[in-house]
Amino acid sequence: MSIPSVLVETLVPSSEEFQKKYEIIKDELLEVLITGYGKKAYPKSLHDFRIRNEEQYLFLLREVESERILGCSYVRRDGKRGATAVLPEMSGNGFGRLLVQESLKKVECQYGEISINNEKQLNLLKTCGFRGVHEIGKVYQLLGELRPLILSWRIVNGSINYIRKSRDNPNIVHRFVLMSSLGSDDL
């Protein structure tokens, strides 16, 4: 399969264009997120809620010829990364990196909770200049209202790894590393 020509389209949160366009592309976009993440995917309803209600910039990777969505990424105005996904058949072409790099042009200071078992996402962010946050105070600051859900933390390879309860289901725990686009001192 040849690599298609692509472009990245940016939708700005709270704009009229954002709302109109999101309604048109919502089903295709959410399917890309679910397909791209596979078994690790959060439900479509969670992504939809975040995109609609949390002031997200939306970055769409489109095939130029067909305008089909091949990948997407979303980032809150405050820099909290939501998700980045590319259709499996497009994986390995640098499209995930392209989406992250485009998002950094709009929101320079970004951070995201990444599962410590998600090597693919950790490596993607590292290739885009992200580093693990190494100060627990900075983790607490960035997580804000989620801070009380942290059960434990430790330093692994110079970064804080932590276990926290799910906000939505306290019976579920996640193991994360917090990655930032700039050093934790810069956020």
C-alpha positions as CSV (number, residue, x, y, z in Angstrom):
1,M,0.0,0.0,0.0
2,S,1.4,3.4,-0.9
3,I,1.5,6.2,1.6
4,P,-1.2,8.7,0.8
5,S,-0.8,12.5,0.7
6,V,-2.2,13.9,3.9
7,L,-3.0,17.2,5.5
8,V,-3.7,18.2,9.1
9,E,-6.8,20.2,9.8
10,T,-7.2,22.0,13.1
11,L,-10.5,22.8,14.7
12,V,-10.5,25.4,17.4
13,P,-12.6,24.8,20.5
14,S,-15.7,26.9,21.3
15,S,-15.9,28.2,17.7
16,E,-19.1,27.8,15.7
17,E,-17.2,26.0,13.0
18,F,-16.0,23.5,15.6
19,Q,-19.5,22.5,16.7
20,K,-20.8,22.2,13.1
21,K,-17.9,20.3,11.8
22,Y,-17.7,18.0,14.8
23,E,-21.3,16.9,14.3
24,I,-20.5,16.0,10.7
25,I,-17.4,14.0,11.4
26,K,-18.1,12.7,14.9
27,D,-18.9,9.1,14.0
28,E,-15.9,8.7,11.7
29,L,-13.6,10.4,14.2
30,L,-14.7,8.3,17.1
31,E,-14.3,5.1,15.0
32,V,-10.7,6.2,14.2
33,L,-10.0,6.6,17.9
34,I,-11.4,3.2,18.9
35,T,-9.8,1.4,15.9
36,G,-6.5,3.1,16.5
37,Y,-6.3,2.2,20.1
38,G,-7.7,-1.3,19.7
39,K,-8.1,-3.2,23.0
40,K,-6.7,-0.2,25.0
41,A,-9.5,2.1,23.8
42,Y,-11.7,4.1,26.1
43,P,-15.4,4.0,25.1
44,K,-16.6,6.3,22.3
45,S,-18.9,8.1,24.8
46,L,-15.9,9.2,26.9
47,H,-14.0,10.6,23.9
48,D,-17.2,12.3,22.8
49,F,-17.8,13.9,26.2
50,R,-14.2,15.1,26.4
51,I,-14.2,16.6,22.9
52,R,-17.6,18.3,23.5
53,N,-17.1,19.5,27.1
54,E,-13.5,20.1,27.8
55,E,-12.4,22.8,25.4
56,Q,-10.4,20.5,23.1
57,Y,-8.4,21.5,20.1
58,L,-9.0,18.8,17.5
59,F,-6.4,17.8,14.9
60,L,-7.6,15.7,12.0
61,L,-5.2,13.8,9.7
62,R,-7.0,13.6,6.4
63,E,-6.2,11.9,3.1
64,V,-6.0,14.7,0.6
65,E,-7.7,12.9,-2.3
66,S,-10.7,11.4,-0.4
67,E,-10.7,13.6,2.7
68,R,-11.1,10.4,4.8
69,I,-9.9,10.8,8.4
70,L,-6.8,8.6,8.9
71,G,-5.9,9.8,12.3
72,C,-6.7,12.4,15.0
73,S,-5.5,13.9,18.2
74,Y,-7.1,16.2,20.7
75,V,-5.6,18.5,23.4
76,R,-7.3,20.7,25.9
77,R,-6.6,24.5,25.9
78,D,-4.6,24.0,29.2
79,G,-2.3,21.5,27.4
80,K,-3.7,18.2,28.8
81,R,-3.5,15.7,26.0
82,G,-6.6,13.6,25.3
83,A,-5.7,11.0,22.7
84,T,-3.8,10.4,19.5
85,A,-4.7,7.6,17.2
86,V,-4.1,6.6,13.6
87,L,-5.9,3.8,11.7
88,P,-3.9,0.6,12.0
89,E,-3.3,0.3,8.3
90,M,-1.6,3.8,8.3
91,S,0.6,3.0,11.4
92,G,4.3,3.3,10.9
93,N,4.2,6.2,8.4
94,G,5.0,9.0,10.9
95,F,1.4,10.2,11.0
96,G,1.1,10.0,14.8
97,R,4.2,12.1,15.1
98,L,2.8,14.6,12.6
99,L,-0.4,15.0,14.6
100,V,1.5,15.6,17.9
101,Q,3.9,18.0,16.2
102,E,1.0,20.0,14.7
103,S,-0.7,20.1,18.1
104,L,2.5,21.5,19.6
105,K,2.3,24.4,17.2
106,K,-1.1,25.4,18.7
107,V,-0.5,24.4,22.3
108,E,3.2,24.5,23.1
109,C,3.1,23.3,26.7
110,Q,1.4,19.9,26.8
111,Y,1.2,17.1,29.3
112,G,-0.5,13.7,29.3
113,E,-1.1,10.7,31.5
114,I,0.3,7.7,29.6
115,S,-0.2,4.1,30.8
116,I,3.2,2.7,31.8
117,N,2.4,-0.3,29.6
118,N,1.7,1.8,26.5
119,E,5.2,1.7,24.9
120,K,3.9,2.8,21.5
121,Q,2.4,6.0,22.9
122,L,5.4,6.7,25.3
123,N,7.8,6.3,22.3
124,L,5.7,8.5,20.1
125,L,5.7,11.3,22.7
126,K,9.5,10.9,23.4
127,T,10.2,11.3,19.6
128,C,8.3,14.6,19.8
129,G,10.4,15.9,22.7
130,F,8.2,14.9,25.6
131,R,9.8,13.8,28.9
132,G,8.6,12.2,32.0
133,V,7.8,14.6,34.8
134,H,10.3,14.0,37.6
135,E,8.9,16.1,40.5
136,I,5.9,14.8,42.5
137,G,4.8,18.4,43.2
138,K,4.5,19.1,39.5
139,V,2.5,15.9,39.0
140,Y,0.1,17.0,41.8
141,Q,-0.1,20.5,40.3
142,L,-0.9,19.3,36.8
143,L,-3.4,16.6,37.9
144,G,-5.4,19.1,40.0
145,E,-8.7,17.6,41.0
146,L,-7.3,14.1,40.3
147,R,-4.6,14.4,42.9
148,P,-6.6,12.8,45.7
149,L,-7.0,9.7,43.5
150,I,-3.2,9.0,43.5
151,L,-2.7,5.9,45.7
152,S,1.1,5.6,45.4
153,W,4.1,6.8,43.3
154,R,7.8,6.1,42.8
155,I,10.6,7.2,40.6
156,V,11.4,4.9,37.7
157,N,14.2,5.9,35.2
158,G,14.0,9.5,36.5
159,S,10.3,9.9,36.0
160,I,7.4,9.7,38.5
161,N,5.3,6.6,37.9
162,Y,2.0,6.6,39.9
163,I,-1.0,4.5,40.5
164,R,-4.4,6.3,40.7
165,K,-8.0,5.4,40.9
166,S,-10.2,6.1,37.9
167,R,-12.3,9.3,38.3
168,D,-15.3,7.5,36.9
169,N,-15.0,4.1,38.6
170,P,-13.1,3.9,41.9
171,N,-12.7,0.1,41.5
172,I,-10.4,0.6,38.5
173,V,-6.8,1.7,39.0
174,H,-4.4,3.0,36.4
175,R,-0.6,3.0,36.3
176,F,0.7,6.1,34.6
177,V,3.7,8.2,33.9
178,L,3.0,11.9,33.3
179,M,4.8,13.2,30.1
180,S,5.3,16.8,29.3
181,S,6.4,18.6,26.1
182,L,8.7,20.9,28.0
183,G,10.7,20.1,31.1
184,S,8.5,19.9,34.2
185,D,10.2,23.1,35.4
186,D,8.7,24.9,32.3
187,L,5.1,23.9,32.8
